[in-house]
């Protein structure tokens, strides 16, 4: 039997850390409690203002097994 997965891509941000940005991205996925079981960070970046890190940004793919 074959298995099929759904995968969506979202961007999360945080002024505190990359880890918080990942948490925010995953938490923002509708239905995350309904079977999404893994994530993959595909890009990390940030914003600089006045010579200091102002924001952390991550692109995350979140996946689940289809029923």
N, C-alpha and C positions, 0 to 999 in steps of 0.2 A: 504494500500500500504506500502511495506517495503522500508526502506532507506538503502543504502549501501555507505560506506565511504572508501576512500583511506587513508592510513597512511604510511608515510615514516619516517625513523630515520636518523638524521644527528648529527654531532658534530660541535659545534662552539667554538672558542677560542678568548680570548682577554687578553691583558696585563693590562687592566684597571679595569674591573669588571665582575661579573657574568652576570649582565644585558646586558652589551655590548656583551658578548659571546652569549647570547640568540639571541640578535638582529642580530649578524653576522651569526648565524646558520640559522635563518629564511630567511634572505636576500640571503643566498647562495642557496636556493632551487629553481631549475628551475621551472618557471611557477607559482611562489608564488602569482603573481597578478591574476592568472587564477583560482580562486576559493578556494585556501587554506584559511581556515577560523579560525583555532585554532591551538594551540600548547600545548604540555605537556612536562615539564622538568622531565626527568626520572633519571638523574644522574648529580651530581655536583662533580667536583674534580679540582685539580690544580697541578701546578709544583712549586717546591721550588728550588731555586738556591742560594748558599751562605747564607743560613739561612733566605731568604726573599721570599715572594710570587713573582714568576716570570710570571705566566700565570694562567688564569682562564679557565676552560674547562667545557662544559655542553653537555650532550646528550639530544636531543630534538626530540620528535615525532611531526610531522606537518601533519595535516589532512584536507581533503576536502570531500564534499559530491559528489558522482559520479552522473553524468547526467543520 
